[in-house]
Amino acid sequence: MCSSDPPGAPLPAATPRPRITEGVFFTTPPDLPHGPHGLARDAVLGAQRERSLIAATELLAATSSVRDIGIREIAREARLSTSAFYRCYHDKESCLLAGHARFVEVVHRSFIAALGSAADWDEQAAAAVESVLSLFSADPVTARAYLVGLEGLGEAARRRRRETITAMATALKNTRDTHWPGAEQLPVSAYEGAIVAIRHQVASALETAVDGDDLRRRTSEVLPSLARMLA
């Protein structure tokens, strides 16, 4: 027995898996009743899909590697059978891409809602960045999963990331050109470059942030410089 622990010493506690924040990107559905329940098939599948998305997201945030996640592990964490998982998704990649699609949808909706909310462009740029940073600070687990851990999914994930960056950059350009017509007309690529730089800064903070409050502190420190990239 090669151990420095005395006989009978308690095993070290397992590190708890990081959990999503309810209601930001995902919401855990109620437990399905056991036995006959009369629920519509679509309602059951919807609940199982959401549980699968949450489990895959939390596992990805914990490992930061797609390769370290298996279907059985996702199903177990979602409290589903593997056959139930396969009724929801073809494979783990389609599940993770669906989770990423939800992440992108919420981020983009918040970003668009923040546009046109300020009196001058500098304030507008800060408000747009702040809207996204607030989401990431509210649920750093989901942000870490899809900003840091999704690279292993290959071209499909990279293509979606490029499309999202272009859509956000186009929205910024259209807002600036419409509300501040006297400003210099910059190409979409200029806004894309700023968004990529902001994404890199946030991803770096997510890799080492302890929790949402820590991430909020770190991003607040660099918010003025991030906003200046767009200004």
Secondary structure as a PSIPRED ss2 file (coil, helix, strand):
# PSIPRED VFORMAT (PSIPRED V4.0)

   1 M C   1.000  0.000  0.000
   2 C C   1.000  0.000  0.000
   3 S C   1.000  0.000  0.000
   4 S C   1.000  0.000  0.000
   5 D C   1.000  0.000  0.000
   6 P C   1.000  0.000  0.000
   7 P C   1.000  0.000  0.000
   8 G C   1.000  0.000  0.000
   9 A C   1.000  0.000  0.000
  10 P C   1.000  0.000  0.000
  11 L C   1.000  0.000  0.000
  12 P C   1.000  0.000  0.000
  13 A C   1.000  0.000  0.000
  14 A C   1.000  0.000  0.000
  15 T C   1.000  0.000  0.000
  16 P C   1.000  0.000  0.000
  17 R C   1.000  0.000  0.000
  18 P C   1.000  0.000  0.000
  19 R C   1.000  0.000  0.000
  20 I C   1.000  0.000  0.000
  21 T C   1.000  0.000  0.000
  22 E E   0.000  0.000  1.000
  23 G C   1.000  0.000  0.000
  24 V C   1.000  0.000  0.000
  25 F C   1.000  0.000  0.000
  26 F E   0.000  0.000  1.000
  27 T C   1.000  0.000  0.000
  28 T C   1.000  0.000  0.000
  29 P C   1.000  0.000  0.000
  30 P C   1.000  0.000  0.000
  31 D C   1.000  0.000  0.000
  32 L C   1.000  0.000  0.000
  33 P C   1.000  0.000  0.000
  34 H C   1.000  0.000  0.000
  35 G C   1.000  0.000  0.000
  36 P C   1.000  0.000  0.000
  37 H C   1.000  0.000  0.000
  38 G C   1.000  0.000  0.000
  39 L C   1.000  0.000  0.000
  40 A C   1.000  0.000  0.000
  41 R H   0.000  1.000  0.000
  42 D H   0.000  1.000  0.000
  43 A H   0.000  1.000  0.000
  44 V H   0.000  1.000  0.000
  45 L H   0.000  1.000  0.000
  46 G H   0.000  1.000  0.000
  47 A H   0.000  1.000  0.000
  48 Q H   0.000  1.000  0.000
  49 R H   0.000  1.000  0.000
  50 E H   0.000  1.000  0.000
  51 R H   0.000  1.000  0.000
  52 S H   0.000  1.000  0.000
  53 L H   0.000  1.000  0.000
  54 I H   0.000  1.000  0.000
  55 A H   0.000  1.000  0.000
  56 A H   0.000  1.000  0.000
  57 T H   0.000  1.000  0.000
  58 E H   0.000  1.000  0.000
  59 L H   0.000  1.000  0.000
  60 L H   0.000  1.000  0.000
  61 A H   0.000  1.000  0.000
  62 A H   0.000  1.000  0.000
  63 T H   0.000  1.000  0.000
  64 S C   1.000  0.000  0.000
  65 S C   1.000  0.000  0.000
  66 V H   0.000  1.000  0.000
  67 R H   0.000  1.000  0.000
  68 D H   0.000  1.000  0.000
  69 I C   1.000  0.000  0.000
  70 G C   1.000  0.000  0.000
  71 I H   0.000  1.000  0.000
  72 R H   0.000  1.000  0.000
  73 E H   0.000  1.000  0.000
  74 I H   0.000  1.000  0.000
  75 A H   0.000  1.000  0.000
  76 R H   0.000  1.000  0.000
  77 E H   0.000  1.000  0.000
  78 A H   0.000  1.000  0.000
  79 R C   1.000  0.000  0.000
  80 L C   1.000  0.000  0.000
  81 S C   1.000  0.000  0.000
  82 T H   0.000  1.000  0.000
  83 S H   0.000  1.000  0.000
  84 A H   0.000  1.000  0.000
  85 F H   0.000  1.000  0.000
  86 Y H   0.000  1.000  0.000
  87 R H   0.000  1.000  0.000
  88 C H   0.000  1.000  0.000
  89 Y C   1.000  0.000  0.000
  90 H C   1.000  0.000  0.000
  91 D C   1.000  0.000  0.000
  92 K H   0.000  1.000  0.000
  93 E H   0.000  1.000  0.000
  94 S H   0.000  1.000  0.000
  95 C H   0.000  1.000  0.000
  96 L H   0.000  1.000  0.000
  97 L H   0.000  1.000  0.000
  98 A H   0.000  1.000  0.000
  99 G H   0.000  1.000  0.000
 100 H H   0.000  1.000  0.000
 101 A H   0.000  1.000  0.000
 102 R H   0.000  1.000  0.000
 103 F H   0.000  1.000  0.000
 104 V H   0.000  1.000  0.000
 105 E H   0.000  1.000  0.000
 106 V H   0.000  1.000  0.000
 107 V H   0.000  1.000  0.000
 108 H H   0.000  1.000  0.000
 109 R H   0.000  1.000  0.000
 110 S H   0.000  1.000  0.000
 111 F H   0.000  1.000  0.000
 112 I H   0.000  1.000  0.000
 113 A H   0.000  1.000  0.000
 114 A H   0.000  1.000  0.000
 115 L C   1.000  0.000  0.000
 116 G C   1.000  0.000  0.000
 117 S C   1.000  0.000  0.000
 118 A C   1.000  0.000  0.000
 119 A C   1.000  0.000  0.000
 120 D C   1.000  0.000  0.000
 121 W H   0.000  1.000  0.000
 122 D H   0.000  1.000  0.000
 123 E H   0.000  1.000  0.000
 124 Q H   0.000  1.000  0.000
 125 A H   0.000  1.000  0.000
 126 A H   0.000  1.000  0.000
 127 A H   0.000  1.000  0.000
 128 A H   0.000  1.000  0.000
 129 V H   0.000  1.000  0.000
 130 E H   0.000  1.000  0.000
 131 S H   0.000  1.000  0.000
 132 V H   0.000  1.000  0.000
 133 L H   0.000  1.000  0.000
 134 S H   0.000  1.000  0.000
 135 L H   0.000  1.000  0.000
 136 F H   0.000  1.000  0.000
 137 S H   0.000  1.000  0.000
 138 A H   0.000  1.000  0.000
 139 D C   1.000  0.000  0.000
 140 P H   0.000  1.000  0.000
 141 V H   0.000  1.000  0.000
 142 T H   0.000  1.000  0.000
 143 A H   0.000  1.000  0.000
 144 R H   0.000  1.000  0.000
 145 A H   0.000  1.000  0.000
 146 Y H   0.000  1.000  0.000
 147 L H   0.000  1.000  0.000
 148 V H   0.000  1.000  0.000
 149 G C   1.000  0.000  0.000
 150 L H   0.000  1.000  0.000
 151 E H   0.000  1.000  0.000
 152 G H   0.000  1.000  0.000
 153 L H   0.000  1.000  0.000
 154 G C   1.000  0.000  0.000
 155 E H   0.000  1.000  0.000
 156 A H   0.000  1.000  0.000
 157 A H   0.000  1.000  0.000
 158 R H   0.000  1.000  0.000
 159 R H   0.000  1.000  0.000
 160 R H   0.000  1.000  0.000
 161 R H   0.000  1.000  0.000
 162 R H   0.000  1.000  0.000
 163 E H   0.000  1.000  0.000
 164 T H   0.000  1.000  0.000
 165 I H   0.000  1.000  0.000
 166 T H   0.000  1.000  0.000
 167 A H   0.000  1.000  0.000
 168 M H   0.000  1.000  0.000
 169 A H   0.000  1.000  0.000
 170 T H   0.000  1.000  0.000
 171 A H   0.000  1.000  0.000
 172 L H   0.000  1.000  0.000
 173 K H   0.000  1.000  0.000
 174 N H   0.000  1.000  0.000
 175 T H   0.000  1.000  0.000
 176 R H   0.000  1.000  0.000
 177 D H   0.000  1.000  0.000
 178 T H   0.000  1.000  0.000
 179 H H   0.000  1.000  0.000
 180 W C   1.000  0.000  0.000
 181 P C   1.000  0.000  0.000
 182 G C   1.000  0.000  0.000
 183 A C   1.000  0.000  0.000
 184 E C   1.000  0.000  0.000
 185 Q C   1.000  0.000  0.000
 186 L C   1.000  0.000  0.000
 187 P C   1.000  0.000  0.000
 188 V H   0.000  1.000  0.000
 189 S H   0.000  1.000  0.000
 190 A H   0.000  1.000  0.000
 191 Y H   0.000  1.000  0.000
 192 E H   0.000  1.000  0.000
 193 G H   0.000  1.000  0.000
 194 A H   0.000  1.000  0.000
 195 I H   0.000  1.000  0.000
 196 V H   0.000  1.000  0.000
 197 A H   0.000  1.000  0.000
 198 I H   0.000  1.000  0.000
 199 R H   0.000  1.000  0.000
 200 H H   0.000  1.000  0.000
 201 Q H   0.000  1.000  0.000
 202 V H   0.000  1.000  0.000
 203 A H   0.000  1.000  0.000
 204 S H   0.000  1.000  0.000
 205 A H   0.000  1.000  0.000
 206 L H   0.000  1.000  0.000
 207 E H   0.000  1.000  0.000
 208 T H   0.000  1.000  0.000
 209 A C   1.000  0.000  0.000
 210 V C   1.000  0.000  0.000
 211 D C   1.000  0.000  0.000
 212 G H   0.000  1.000  0.000
 213 D H   0.000  1.000  0.000
 214 D H   0.000  1.000  0.000
 215 L H   0.000  1.000  0.000
 216 R H   0.000  1.000  0.000
 217 R H   0.000  1.000  0.000
 218 R H   0.000  1.000  0.000
 219 T H   0.000  1.000  0.000
 220 S H   0.000  1.000  0.000
 221 E H   0.000  1.000  0.000
 222 V H   0.000  1.000  0.000
 223 L H   0.000  1.000  0.000
 224 P H   0.000  1.000  0.000
 225 S H   0.000  1.000  0.000
 226 L H   0.000  1.000  0.000
 227 A H   0.000  1.000  0.000
 228 R H   0.000  1.000  0.000
 229 M H   0.000  1.000  0.000
 230 L H   0.000  1.000  0.000
 231 A C   1.000  0.000  0.000
